[in-house]
Amino acid sequence: MRGKVSLVFVPLLVALLLGASQVQAAVVFPFEVFTDNGDWGVLGPYFGDQRLDISVEVYNGSTTASFKFVNNSDASLEAAITDVYFDDGTLLEISSVENGPGVKFSQIATPGELPGANLLDPDFVTSDGFSADSHPQPLKNGVQPGQWVIIHFNLLPLGTLDDVIDEMNSGDLRIGIHVQGFPDGGSNSMVTVPEPATMVLLGLGGLALLRKRRA
């Protein structure tokens, strides 16, 4: 009986150890509103008791970088991410767009530039081919509260996830999104904020560590 147990246990242990060696980190970057269209441009993340909470989780494979856009806003707030734009960085090309339940995104956004891009300093200039948006009926097919979309990129030769994170912290790589469907009928643009608040280790307990400010 013990022999049978060990035959089952050994490969299971090996699988767990292999899984542990492949644990990778997802760094979470919040977004902030930088346009001033209606009340949301003034009040920031709150409209009355409704909270806007949108972030991007950045993680990778061996030669890829993946960006998971998550809308954790209050369910009563129907605002949705409808366009995503990338400004420069160590990224080579979009390899695929992975839609979460209820979301329909595809590569190349319309309009081709982030609305209000010239309000940022320096101007936000979308890299060629580095954008995606929701299908017609953008609010319905966009990333609404409780939903997500992932954009997978191939990296330039010798590029790493650390390079991507460093560029996002320095501002050499910025990500912009257009959010539509605010309660006042307006829309606003948002951009990633450097210095992520948290680092989440995927797998084996979902450990969360405070990401320290880089020197």
ChimeraX commands (.cxc) that place a marker at each C-alpha (Angstrom):
marker #1 position 0.00,0.00,0.00 radius 0.5
marker #1 position 2.86,2.35,0.84 radius 0.5
marker #1 position 4.45,1.61,-2.54 radius 0.5
marker #1 position 1.31,2.69,-4.34 radius 0.5
marker #1 position 1.15,5.90,-2.36 radius 0.5
marker #1 position 4.79,6.76,-3.14 radius 0.5
marker #1 position 4.26,6.12,-6.86 radius 0.5
marker #1 position 1.50,8.73,-6.84 radius 0.5
marker #1 position 3.23,11.12,-4.47 radius 0.5
marker #1 position 6.62,11.33,-6.22 radius 0.5
marker #1 position 5.38,12.64,-9.60 radius 0.5
marker #1 position 3.03,14.99,-7.77 radius 0.5
marker #1 position 5.95,16.38,-5.76 radius 0.5
marker #1 position 8.02,16.76,-8.93 radius 0.5
marker #1 position 5.16,18.64,-10.60 radius 0.5
marker #1 position 4.86,20.97,-7.62 radius 0.5
marker #1 position 8.60,21.66,-7.62 radius 0.5
marker #1 position 8.59,22.34,-11.35 radius 0.5
marker #1 position 5.64,24.66,-10.89 radius 0.5
marker #1 position 7.45,26.50,-8.13 radius 0.5
marker #1 position 10.46,27.07,-10.35 radius 0.5
marker #1 position 8.24,28.67,-12.99 radius 0.5
marker #1 position 6.52,31.15,-10.67 radius 0.5
marker #1 position 6.61,34.61,-12.24 radius 0.5
marker #1 position 5.76,38.05,-10.96 radius 0.5
marker #1 position 2.98,40.38,-12.06 radius 0.5
marker #1 position 3.62,44.03,-11.32 radius 0.5
marker #1 position 0.47,46.14,-10.96 radius 0.5
marker #1 position 0.40,49.70,-12.29 radius 0.5
marker #1 position -2.58,51.97,-11.55 radius 0.5
marker #1 position -3.97,54.53,-14.00 radius 0.5
marker #1 position -4.83,58.16,-13.36 radius 0.5
marker #1 position -7.16,60.50,-15.26 radius 0.5
marker #1 position -5.31,63.32,-17.03 radius 0.5
marker #1 position -8.08,64.85,-19.16 radius 0.5
marker #1 position -10.76,67.19,-17.84 radius 0.5
marker #1 position -13.97,66.08,-19.51 radius 0.5
marker #1 position -16.82,66.59,-17.10 radius 0.5
marker #1 position -16.85,65.94,-13.36 radius 0.5
marker #1 position -14.50,62.97,-13.47 radius 0.5
marker #1 position -11.63,65.15,-14.66 radius 0.5
marker #1 position -12.02,67.22,-11.48 radius 0.5
marker #1 position -13.02,64.69,-8.84 radius 0.5
marker #1 position -10.48,62.01,-9.79 radius 0.5
marker #1 position -11.32,58.42,-8.81 radius 0.5
marker #1 position -14.67,59.14,-7.13 radius 0.5
marker #1 position -18.02,60.29,-8.47 radius 0.5
marker #1 position -20.21,60.56,-5.39 radius 0.5
marker #1 position -19.85,57.14,-3.80 radius 0.5
marker #1 position -18.86,55.43,-7.06 radius 0.5
marker #1 position -15.20,54.47,-7.34 radius 0.5
marker #1 position -13.13,54.23,-10.52 radius 0.5
marker #1 position -10.40,51.58,-10.14 radius 0.5
marker #1 position -8.53,50.50,-13.28 radius 0.5
marker #1 position -5.06,48.96,-13.40 radius 0.5
marker #1 position -2.76,46.90,-15.63 radius 0.5
marker #1 position -0.93,43.79,-14.46 radius 0.5
marker #1 position 2.38,43.26,-16.26 radius 0.5
marker #1 position 3.88,39.76,-16.42 radius 0.5
marker #1 position 5.74,37.60,-18.92 radius 0.5
marker #1 position 6.90,34.37,-20.47 radius 0.5
marker #1 position 10.48,33.78,-21.66 radius 0.5
marker #1 position 10.34,36.20,-24.62 radius 0.5
marker #1 position 6.99,37.93,-24.10 radius 0.5
marker #1 position 5.35,40.61,-22.01 radius 0.5
marker #1 position 1.66,40.45,-21.18 radius 0.5
marker #1 position -0.53,43.34,-20.06 radius 0.5
marker #1 position -3.78,42.45,-18.31 radius 0.5
marker #1 position -6.14,45.43,-18.09 radius 0.5
marker #1 position -8.51,44.99,-15.16 radius 0.5
marker #1 position -11.54,47.12,-14.33 radius 0.5
marker #1 position -12.18,46.81,-10.58 radius 0.5
marker #1 position -14.48,49.83,-10.42 radius 0.5
marker #1 position -17.74,49.67,-8.48 radius 0.5
marker #1 position -20.30,47.56,-10.33 radius 0.5
marker #1 position -22.75,50.48,-10.41 radius 0.5
marker #1 position -20.24,52.48,-12.47 radius 0.5
marker #1 position -20.78,51.39,-16.07 radius 0.5
marker #1 position -17.66,53.12,-17.43 radius 0.5
marker #1 position -15.60,50.80,-19.64 radius 0.5
marker #1 position -12.12,50.71,-21.15 radius 0.5
marker #1 position -12.70,51.02,-24.89 radius 0.5
marker #1 position -9.21,51.82,-26.26 radius 0.5
marker #1 position -5.64,50.92,-25.26 radius 0.5
marker #1 position -2.43,52.57,-26.51 radius 0.5
marker #1 position 1.31,51.94,-25.95 radius 0.5
marker #1 position 3.97,54.65,-26.23 radius 0.5
marker #1 position 7.44,53.26,-27.07 radius 0.5
marker #1 position 9.48,50.78,-24.99 radius 0.5
marker #1 position 11.25,47.43,-25.49 radius 0.5
marker #1 position 8.19,45.88,-27.11 radius 0.5
marker #1 position 8.50,44.35,-30.60 radius 0.5
marker #1 position 4.93,43.60,-31.70 radius 0.5
marker #1 position 1.51,42.55,-30.44 radius 0.5
marker #1 position 1.36,38.77,-30.68 radius 0.5
marker #1 position -2.28,38.33,-29.63 radius 0.5
marker #1 position -5.26,39.84,-27.81 radius 0.5
marker #1 position -6.94,37.64,-25.19 radius 0.5
marker #1 position -10.52,38.62,-24.37 radius 0.5
marker #1 position -12.11,37.96,-21.02 radius 0.5
marker #1 position -15.79,36.94,-20.75 radius 0.5
marker #1 position -18.05,39.55,-22.34 radius 0.5
marker #1 position -15.13,41.53,-23.83 radius 0.5
marker #1 position -14.40,41.92,-27.56 radius 0.5
marker #1 position -11.13,43.69,-28.34 radius 0.5
marker #1 position -8.88,43.50,-31.40 radius 0.5
marker #1 position -5.65,45.11,-32.54 radius 0.5
marker #1 position -5.45,48.71,-33.89 radius 0.5
marker #1 position -7.58,51.33,-32.16 radius 0.5
marker #1 position -9.77,54.04,-33.66 radius 0.5
marker #1 position -8.90,56.86,-33.21 radius 0.5
marker #1 position -5.27,56.04,-33.87 radius 0.5
marker #1 position -3.98,58.25,-31.05 radius 0.5
marker #1 position -4.94,58.44,-27.39 radius 0.5
marker #1 position -7.53,61.24,-27.01 radius 0.5
marker #1 position -5.91,64.21,-25.25 radius 0.5
marker #1 position -2.40,62.83,-25.91 radius 0.5
marker #1 position -0.97,66.34,-26.36 radius 0.5
marker #1 position -1.92,67.23,-22.77 radius 0.5
marker #1 position 0.87,65.02,-21.46 radius 0.5
marker #1 position 4.50,66.13,-21.24 radius 0.5
marker #1 position 6.07,64.84,-23.36 radius 0.5
marker #1 position 3.22,64.23,-25.79 radius 0.5
marker #1 position 1.94,60.67,-25.83 radius 0.5
marker #1 position 2.75,59.20,-29.27 radius 0.5
marker #1 position 1.32,55.74,-29.97 radius 0.5
marker #1 position 3.90,53.35,-31.40 radius 0.5
marker #1 position 2.98,51.98,-34.83 radius 0.5
marker #1 position 0.61,49.03,-34.44 radius 0.5
marker #1 position 0.66,49.21,-30.63 radius 0.5
marker #1 position -3.03,49.75,-29.92 radius 0.5
marker #1 position -6.32,47.88,-29.58 radius 0.5
marker #1 position -9.97,48.74,-29.05 radius 0.5
marker #1 position -13.39,47.26,-28.44 radius 0.5
marker #1 position -15.65,46.23,-31.30 radius 0.5
marker #1 position -18.65,48.33,-32.42 radius 0.5
marker #1 position -20.99,49.08,-29.51 radius 0.5
marker #1 position -17.78,49.95,-27.63 radius 0.5
marker #1 position -19.29,50.17,-24.16 radius 0.5
marker #1 position -20.96,46.77,-24.47 radius 0.5
marker #1 position -17.78,45.13,-25.80 radius 0.5
marker #1 position -15.34,47.14,-23.67 radius 0.5
marker #1 position -13.82,46.22,-20.32 radius 0.5
marker #1 position -16.62,46.96,-17.87 radius 0.5
marker #1 position -16.42,46.61,-14.05 radius 0.5
marker #1 position -15.43,43.06,-13.18 radius 0.5
marker #1 position -13.95,42.36,-16.62 radius 0.5
marker #1 position -10.48,42.18,-18.21 radius 0.5
marker #1 position -8.55,41.97,-21.47 radius 0.5
marker #1 position -4.93,40.85,-22.01 radius 0.5
marker #1 position -2.62,42.15,-24.72 radius 0.5
marker #1 position 0.39,39.90,-25.33 radius 0.5
marker #1 position 3.60,41.32,-26.83 radius 0.5
marker #1 position 6.76,39.79,-28.21 radius 0.5
marker #1 position 9.86,41.48,-26.84 radius 0.5
marker #1 position 12.80,42.85,-28.78 radius 0.5
marker #1 position 15.83,40.50,-28.89 radius 0.5
marker #1 position 17.44,40.29,-25.42 radius 0.5
marker #1 position 14.52,42.24,-23.93 radius 0.5
marker #1 position 13.28,41.13,-20.50 radius 0.5
marker #1 position 10.39,41.84,-18.16 radius 0.5
marker #1 position 12.75,43.87,-15.96 radius 0.5
marker #1 position 13.44,46.12,-18.95 radius 0.5
marker #1 position 9.70,46.66,-19.42 radius 0.5
marker #1 position 9.18,47.47,-15.73 radius 0.5
marker #1 position 12.16,49.85,-15.68 radius 0.5
marker #1 position 10.79,51.66,-18.74 radius 0.5
marker #1 position 7.34,52.00,-17.20 radius 0.5
marker #1 position 8.86,53.40,-14.01 radius 0.5
marker #1 position 11.05,55.87,-15.92 radius 0.5
marker #1 position 8.26,56.91,-18.32 radius 0.5
marker #1 position 10.08,55.54,-21.38 radius 0.5
marker #1 position 7.10,53.21,-21.81 radius 0.5
marker #1 position 3.66,54.64,-21.09 radius 0.5
marker #1 position 0.27,53.01,-21.52 radius 0.5
marker #1 position -2.82,55.09,-22.14 radius 0.5
marker #1 position -6.48,54.07,-22.11 radius 0.5
marker #1 position -9.70,55.77,-23.14 radius 0.5
marker #1 position -12.61,55.18,-20.78 radius 0.5
marker #1 position -16.19,55.88,-21.86 radius 0.5
marker #1 position -19.60,55.79,-20.21 radius 0.5
marker #1 position -19.14,57.98,-17.13 radius 0.5
marker #1 position -22.34,58.95,-15.26 radius 0.5
marker #1 position -22.12,62.54,-16.56 radius 0.5
marker #1 position -22.07,61.23,-20.15 radius 0.5
marker #1 position -18.42,62.09,-20.72 radius 0.5
marker #1 position -15.28,60.11,-21.43 radius 0.5
marker #1 position -11.72,60.53,-20.19 radius 0.5
marker #1 position -8.21,59.37,-20.93 radius 0.5
marker #1 position -5.95,57.80,-18.34 radius 0.5
marker #1 position -2.25,56.98,-18.25 radius 0.5
marker #1 position -0.15,54.58,-16.17 radius 0.5
marker #1 position 1.39,55.94,-12.99 radius 0.5
marker #1 position 5.10,55.11,-12.42 radius 0.5
marker #1 position 6.25,53.23,-9.31 radius 0.5
marker #1 position 3.74,50.37,-8.96 radius 0.5
marker #1 position 2.17,49.93,-5.56 radius 0.5
marker #1 position 2.35,46.15,-5.33 radius 0.5
marker #1 position 4.02,43.07,-6.75 radius 0.5
marker #1 position 1.93,39.89,-6.85 radius 0.5
marker #1 position 3.62,36.50,-7.11 radius 0.5
marker #1 position 1.45,34.18,-9.20 radius 0.5
marker #1 position 0.99,30.66,-7.88 radius 0.5
marker #1 position 1.83,28.97,-4.57 radius 0.5
marker #1 position -0.39,31.04,-2.33 radius 0.5
marker #1 position -0.60,34.28,-4.29 radius 0.5
marker #1 position 2.02,35.99,-2.12 radius 0.5
marker #1 position 1.92,39.81,-2.19 radius 0.5
marker #1 position 5.03,41.87,-1.60 radius 0.5
marker #1 position 5.53,45.59,-1.40 radius 0.5
marker #1 position 7.56,46.73,-4.40 radius 0.5
marker #1 position 10.33,48.99,-3.13 radius 0.5
marker #1 position 11.14,52.26,-4.84 radius 0.5
marker #1 position 14.06,51.87,-7.20 radius 0.5
marker #1 position 17.21,53.82,-6.48 radius 0.5
marker link #1:1,2 radius 0.2
marker link #1:2,3 radius 0.2
marker link #1:3,4 radius 0.2
marker link #1:4,5 radius 0.2
marker link #1:5,6 radius 0.2
marker link #1:6,7 radius 0.2
marker link #1:7,8 radius 0.2
marker link #1:8,9 radius 0.2
marker link #1:9,10 radius 0.2
marker link #1:10,11 radius 0.2
marker link #1:11,12 radius 0.2
marker link #1:12,13 radius 0.2
marker link #1:13,14 radius 0.2
marker link #1:14,15 radius 0.2
marker link #1:15,16 radius 0.2
marker link #1:16,17 radius 0.2
marker link #1:17,18 radius 0.2
marker link #1:18,19 radius 0.2
marker link #1:19,20 radius 0.2
marker link #1:20,21 radius 0.2
marker link #1:21,22 radius 0.2
marker link #1:22,23 radius 0.2
marker link #1:23,24 radius 0.2
marker link #1:24,25 radius 0.2
marker link #1:25,26 radius 0.2
marker link #1:26,27 radius 0.2
marker link #1:27,28 radius 0.2
marker link #1:28,29 radius 0.2
marker link #1:29,30 radius 0.2
marker link #1:30,31 radius 0.2
marker link #1:31,32 radius 0.2
marker link #1:32,33 radius 0.2
marker link #1:33,34 radius 0.2
marker link #1:34,35 radius 0.2
marker link #1:35,36 radius 0.2
marker link #1:36,37 radius 0.2
marker link #1:37,38 radius 0.2
marker link #1:38,39 radius 0.2
marker link #1:39,40 radius 0.2
marker link #1:40,41 radius 0.2
marker link #1:41,42 radius 0.2
marker link #1:42,43 radius 0.2
marker link #1:43,44 radius 0.2
marker link #1:44,45 radius 0.2
marker link #1:45,46 radius 0.2
marker link #1:46,47 radius 0.2
marker link #1:47,48 radius 0.2
marker link #1:48,49 radius 0.2
marker link #1:49,50 radius 0.2
marker link #1:50,51 radius 0.2
marker link #1:51,52 radius 0.2
marker link #1:52,53 radius 0.2
marker link #1:53,54 radius 0.2
marker link #1:54,55 radius 0.2
marker link #1:55,56 radius 0.2
marker link #1:56,57 radius 0.2
marker link #1:57,58 radius 0.2
marker link #1:58,59 radius 0.2
marker link #1:59,60 radius 0.2
marker link #1:60,61 radius 0.2
marker link #1:61,62 radius 0.2
marker link #1:62,63 radius 0.2
marker link #1:63,64 radius 0.2
marker link #1:64,65 radius 0.2
marker link #1:65,66 radius 0.2
marker link #1:66,67 radius 0.2
marker link #1:67,68 radius 0.2
marker link #1:68,69 radius 0.2
marker link #1:69,70 radius 0.2
marker link #1:70,71 radius 0.2
marker link #1:71,72 radius 0.2
marker link #1:72,73 radius 0.2
marker link #1:73,74 radius 0.2
marker link #1:74,75 radius 0.2
marker link #1:75,76 radius 0.2
marker link #1:76,77 radius 0.2
marker link #1:77,78 radius 0.2
marker link #1:78,79 radius 0.2
marker link #1:79,80 radius 0.2
marker link #1:80,81 radius 0.2
marker link #1:81,82 radius 0.2
marker link #1:82,83 radius 0.2
marker link #1:83,84 radius 0.2
marker link #1:84,85 radius 0.2
marker link #1:85,86 radius 0.2
marker link #1:86,87 radius 0.2
marker link #1:87,88 radius 0.2
marker link #1:88,89 radius 0.2
marker link #1:89,90 radius 0.2
marker link #1:90,91 radius 0.2
marker link #1:91,92 radius 0.2
marker link #1:92,93 radius 0.2
marker link #1:93,94 radius 0.2
marker link #1:94,95 radius 0.2
marker link #1:95,96 radius 0.2
marker link #1:96,97 radius 0.2
marker link #1:97,98 radius 0.2
marker link #1:98,99 radius 0.2
marker link #1:99,100 radius 0.2
marker link #1:100,101 radius 0.2
marker link #1:101,102 radius 0.2
marker link #1:102,103 radius 0.2
marker link #1:103,104 radius 0.2
marker link #1:104,105 radius 0.2
marker link #1:105,106 radius 0.2
marker link #1:106,107 radius 0.2
marker link #1:107,108 radius 0.2
marker link #1:108,109 radius 0.2
marker link #1:109,110 radius 0.2
marker link #1:110,111 radius 0.2
marker link #1:111,112 radius 0.2
marker link #1:112,113 radius 0.2
marker link #1:113,114 radius 0.2
marker link #1:114,115 radius 0.2
marker link #1:115,116 radius 0.2
marker link #1:116,117 radius 0.2
marker link #1:117,118 radius 0.2
marker link #1:118,119 radius 0.2
marker link #1:119,120 radius 0.2
marker link #1:120,121 radius 0.2
marker link #1:121,122 radius 0.2
marker link #1:122,123 radius 0.2
marker link #1:123,124 radius 0.2
marker link #1:124,125 radius 0.2
marker link #1:125,126 radius 0.2
marker link #1:126,127 radius 0.2
marker link #1:127,128 radius 0.2
marker link #1:128,129 radius 0.2
marker link #1:129,130 radius 0.2
marker link #1:130,131 radius 0.2
marker link #1:131,132 radius 0.2
marker link #1:132,133 radius 0.2
marker link #1:133,134 radius 0.2
marker link #1:134,135 radius 0.2
marker link #1:135,136 radius 0.2
marker link #1:136,137 radius 0.2
marker link #1:137,138 radius 0.2
marker link #1:138,139 radius 0.2
marker link #1:139,140 radius 0.2
marker link #1:140,141 radius 0.2
marker link #1:141,142 radius 0.2
marker link #1:142,143 radius 0.2
marker link #1:143,144 radius 0.2
marker link #1:144,145 radius 0.2
marker link #1:145,146 radius 0.2
marker link #1:146,147 radius 0.2
marker link #1:147,148 radius 0.2
marker link #1:148,149 radius 0.2
marker link #1:149,150 radius 0.2
marker link #1:150,151 radius 0.2
marker link #1:151,152 radius 0.2
marker link #1:152,153 radius 0.2
marker link #1:153,154 radius 0.2
marker link #1:154,155 radius 0.2
marker link #1:155,156 radius 0.2
marker link #1:156,157 radius 0.2
marker link #1:157,158 radius 0.2
marker link #1:158,159 radius 0.2
marker link #1:159,160 radius 0.2
marker link #1:160,161 radius 0.2
marker link #1:161,162 radius 0.2
marker link #1:162,163 radius 0.2
marker link #1:163,164 radius 0.2
marker link #1:164,165 radius 0.2
marker link #1:165,166 radius 0.2
marker link #1:166,167 radius 0.2
marker link #1:167,168 radius 0.2
marker link #1:168,169 radius 0.2
marker link #1:169,170 radius 0.2
marker link #1:170,171 radius 0.2
marker link #1:171,172 radius 0.2
marker link #1:172,173 radius 0.2
marker link #1:173,174 radius 0.2
marker link #1:174,175 radius 0.2
marker link #1:175,176 radius 0.2
marker link #1:176,177 radius 0.2
marker link #1:177,178 radius 0.2
marker link #1:178,179 radius 0.2
marker link #1:179,180 radius 0.2
marker link #1:180,181 radius 0.2
marker link #1:181,182 radius 0.2
marker link #1:182,183 radius 0.2
marker link #1:183,184 radius 0.2
marker link #1:184,185 radius 0.2
marker link #1:185,186 radius 0.2
marker link #1:186,187 radius 0.2
marker link #1:187,188 radius 0.2
marker link #1:188,189 radius 0.2
marker link #1:189,190 radius 0.2
marker link #1:190,191 radius 0.2
marker link #1:191,192 radius 0.2
marker link #1:192,193 radius 0.2
marker link #1:193,194 radius 0.2
marker link #1:194,195 radius 0.2
marker link #1:195,196 radius 0.2
marker link #1:196,197 radius 0.2
marker link #1:197,198 radius 0.2
marker link #1:198,199 radius 0.2
marker link #1:199,200 radius 0.2
marker link #1:200,201 radius 0.2
marker link #1:201,202 radius 0.2
marker link #1:202,203 radius 0.2
marker link #1:203,204 radius 0.2
marker link #1:204,205 radius 0.2
marker link #1:205,206 radius 0.2
marker link #1:206,207 radius 0.2
marker link #1:207,208 radius 0.2
marker link #1:208,209 radius 0.2
marker link #1:209,210 radius 0.2
marker link #1:210,211 radius 0.2
marker link #1:211,212 radius 0.2
marker link #1:212,213 radius 0.2
marker link #1:213,214 radius 0.2
marker link #1:214,215 radius 0.2
view
